[in-house]
């Protein structure tokens, strides 16, 4: 029997839970999920999981859905008194956003492309102009109209045909990253009959504009499995199989070389890469650039009569750039010649070839910068004047130009787009992101180095309002990610101003597991070194408190996805160091997930976390898995979020974790669980929606940090 009575009485949903709730935040009681014994078996040990029943791959179990709705109802009740503050935070953030904004136009194949936003719009329009930026615009994607009627809407990759008459794109209206490929005529706007479901977001046209190459996903694991070729006007069932990957540890994508001469299949795992390319004019047979091998990584691009390759070959742990002439490319790695040698201190992250020079993204001293290397061997570093910053190559679709575009930002500097001339060194400012009501002079950014317990120095980027006293009384908000070699660069965010303007010190801890300090920084933070990420984070907190950047007892911490694993680990490891924790779409049930190859992305992750079929990894993962290490002890206040349709971290991981926390924790601190019933890993779509969601947890954080509204 399912009954739903008014607040102040008992809510009963099947046999899944019982929620005793009141009419106010003070009397509301959290829901309790029913315990249903279940044993997770493995060759290395069995574990009891009383909340395993909350997993439903079809997302139809009425008891499970009732529990999620009850958690949302409880969150609504507990957060109701914060609604005025939430509304104020949202209004403040949106006030810093120029709503009728346009991107910097870029040129490609005779047209200028641009993204434009209208005031109040959640989605932009993508337009193009023929020949000149002053020409009449033609709308490619009217996303506000396209999104109508959908609770979620997102365009993945899109590409215009070589003759400029058609545009193909990948569209997701669920949030599970299972895109649908569509094609339309640009002049007429008429949708073609061509449609392919369950694909990745990237696609590429053949040179004749008749064939689209795309990646098909496995419908269960959501892994990228097959590259197919779709000929316009034919049914998807007739699409030609181009390549099928048999190793489930590899991700797969398709793209073009910078000079558009080759279509390439990119295969990537944690420890290995492989690239297969075919002439765009005749993409019948794809040739391997260099065969895969464990701990051999590379990616190749083409310009003129040569290939340029970023690779770790020859022991180049921080990567190097190599080159090979077309005539020698078939000889493989033995024919590659160094263009930029490997360095112990500079990590090459990416590159873009141009006619006459190569633009390089690189990391040094914890910051990401840009340099230019001319064919004559001259190196032109791009200067920065802040202690913590991030540069990156911008949109550079045409390579026969001396000008290269790049972006620059810091925690206090709004995103700025520049272009620099590789021949003369001249620099031009194309756009400074407008931020209404913001004055950079009122804010300070710092780079400090915290010493971790094993002696390693961890870089930390800081932002605070000028005049904030360094006397050990300020509240602190600390963020980190620390997995997959993904670096957390210090970039400007209008959303952080709502915290900083209230005296909160904002910190990004560049912990091991990213690549801020090079490849070794990543190696020290994954597999059997994963706990370094957790320890680094806690040690950064303790450093900032000891050095009076923050007050003990007034520290908030946040992370999402694999960063949510970090927060879950920190919750078990050092709960007394934090007043409040925010874990968004957190990966917290590590062992159970990694034991199940049917769960999306599991097999891709063995070289990141370890394969629990190996007892060494099983035991190590079990020792830090947040779900498995919840104990009868006091935890900080917590705000946890998930999306029912999440394809990256399945909703049932944080759901089970919250259920177990409710069962075990001995404190009376609030535990809020916000479930987005209509979204996936990134939350609801739409420009302003993420600020609405952020305002809720920000209000909760400020309350727990005792920051006056």
Residue, then its C-alpha position, 0 to 999 in steps of 0.5 A: x500500500x502506498x499512502x501520502x499524508x500531509x506534513x506532520x504525519x507519517x509518510x509511508x511509501x511501500x516498504x522502502x522507507x518511513x519518514x516522520x516529518x513535521x511542519x517546519x525545519x526544526x521538527x522535520x525528521x530525515x527519511x530512513x531507507x529500509x535495510x534489505x540484506x544483500x551480499x556482494x560477492x567476490x573472489x577476494x571477500x564478501x560484503x554485506x550491503x543492506x542498501x543494494x536494493x536502491x539500485x534499479x538500472x531501469x529507474x522504475x522501482x516504486x520504493x526506490x523512487x519514493x525514497x528519493x522523493x522523500x529525501x527531496x521533501x526532507x531537503x525542502x523542509x530543512x532548507x526552507x528557512x534559507x530560501x530568502x538567502x538562497x534567492x539573494x545569492x542567486x540574484x547576486x550571482x546573476x547580477x554579475x553576468x552580462x546576459x546579452x553576451x556574444x562570443x568572439x567570432x572565429x573564422x572557418x572555411x569562409x564563414x564567421x561563427x559566433x555564439x550569442x545569448x539573449x537576456x533571460x535565455x537559458x540557451x544560446x543561439x549559434x550563428x554564422x556570417x559569410x565572408x565578413x563579421x558584419x554580414x547578415x547572420x544565419x542561425x545554425x542552432x536556435x537552442x532556446x526553441x530546440x530546448x522547449x518541451x525538454x527537461x534537459x537539453x544539450x548539443x554535443x559536437x557539431x560540424x558543418x559539411x565541407x561545402x557549407x550547406x549542411x550541419x550535423x550535430x549530436x543532441x541529448x534530451x535526457x542527460x545520460x550522454x546518449x546522443x542522437x545524431x541529426x542533420x539539417x540543411x542550413x539555408x532551409x533549416x529543414x531536418x533531413x531524415x538521417x538520424x542515429x541514436x545512442x552515439x557519442x557527442x563527436x562526429x566528422x564529415x568526409x571531404x566529399x560531404x556525403x558521409x558522417x563518421x561517428x562513435x556508437x555506444x554500448x547501450x548497457x555499459x555506455x562504452x564507446x564501442x564502434x566507429x561507423x560511417x553513415x551515408x546521407x539518405x540511407x538508414x542507420x541500419x545500413x551504416x558501415x562498420x569502420x572499426x570496433x574496439x575489443x578492449x573495454x579499457x579504451x575510450x574512443x572518439x573521432x576527429x580531424x587533423x588541423x589541416x583537415x587532410x585526415x580523419x582520425x580515430x582516437x583510442x585512449x586508456x589511462x596507460x595507452x593511446x592509439x590513433x588510426x587515420x585515413x585521408x579525408x578525401x578517401x576514408x576507406x582504410x584507416x592506418x595506425x599511426x603507432x601501435x598501442x603498448x602499455x605505458x606508451x601514450x601519444x596523440x598526432x596532428x598533421x600540418x603541411x607535409x609532416x606529422x607532429x606528435x605529443x608523446x611520452x616515448x623514450x622515457x619522456x614522462x612529462x611528454x615531448x613533441x616529436x615530428x616525422x615527414x609524411x614520407x617516413x611516417x610508415x616507419x613508426x616511432x623509430x622515425x620520429x625526431x624530437x621537436x621539443x625535448x622532454x623536461x623534468x619541470x615542464x609538462x606539455x599538455x597539448x599543442x596546435x600546429x600552424x603554418x610556420x609554428x606550433x602553439x603549445x599548452x604547458x604546465x610549470x610551477x603549478x600554472x598552465x601557460x602557452x608558448x609558441x615554437x617557430x619552425x626556425x626554432x625560436x621559442x616565444x613564451x606568453x607572459x603572465x603577471x599573477x602568481x596563480x593563473x591559467x592560460x589555454x589555447x582558444x578556438x583556432x580553426x584556421x592554421x594558415x595565419x600567424x595569429x594564435x588565439x588563447x585565453x587567460x584567467x585567474x581567480x580574480x581576472x575574468x576570462x580574457x581572449x587574446x591573439x598573439x602574432x608568432x612572427x612579431x610577438x604583437x598581442x591584441x585583446x579580443x575580449x574581456x569577459x564583462x562582469x557587471x558590478x565587479x571591481x578586480x581591485x577589491x580582490x586578492x589572489x595568492x599562490x601558497x605551498x602547503x607541506x603534506x605529511x610526507x614532505x611534498x609541497x602542494x600548491x594552493x590557489x587563494x582568493x579573498x576580498x581585500x581587507x580580509x584579516x589574516x588573523x585566524x577568524x575567517x571562514x574557508x571554502x576549499x575545493x579540489x578534484x585530484x583524479x584522472x590527471x585532470x588539473x583544477x586550474x584557478x579560473x574566474x567564477x561569478x558564482x564564487x563572489x557570493x562567498x568571497x564577498x561575505x568574507x570567505x577565503x576561497x581555496x583550490x587545493x592542487x592535490x596529487x591525482x591531477x597533473x598540475x605539477x606534471x605526470x608524476x603528480x598524477x602517478x602519486x595520486x592514483x592506484x595504490x597511491x590514491x590516499x595521497x589525494x585525501x591526505x593532501x587535501x586535509x593537510x592543505x586545510x590544516x596548513x591554511x588554519x595554522x597560518x591563520x588564513x582560516x578559523x578552526x571550526x569554520x572550514x567548508x570543503x567541496x568536490x564533485x564526481x571523483x572529487x566527491x570521492x575525495x570528500x567522502x574519504x575526507x569525511x571518514x578520515x578527518x571529520x573534525x577538521x570541517x564544519x560542512x562538506x559538499x559532495x556533488x554526484x560523488x563516486x563513493x561506492x568504489x569497490x562494488x562499482x569496480x567489481x561490476x563490469x556492466x556498470x557504465x565506465x567501470x572497465x575504463x577505470x581499472x588503471x585509475x583505481x585498480x581492478x578489485x579482482x587483484x587482492x592488492x587493489x581490492x584491499x586498498x580500495x576497500x580501505x578508503x571507499x567512503x561507503x564501506x568506511x562509514x562508521x558510528x561517529x560524528x560527521x560534519x554537516x553535509x550536502x550531497x547531490x545526484x542526478x537520477x539519469x547520471x551516466x558517469x556516477x550512477x545515482x545509487x552510489x550517493x543514495x546508498x551512501x546517504x542511507x548508510x550515513x543516516x544509519x550510522x552517524x552519531x551527530x545531529x548535524x544536518x545531512x541534506x540529499x538533493x536528487x535531481x530527478x530529471x538530469x544526469x552528471x552535470x545537473x539540469x541544463x540551462x545557463x541559469x539553472x546551475x546558479x540556482x542549484x549552486x545558490x541552494x548549497x551555498x546558502x547551506x554552507x554559509x549557514x553552517x559556517x555561521x556567516x551572517x546573511 
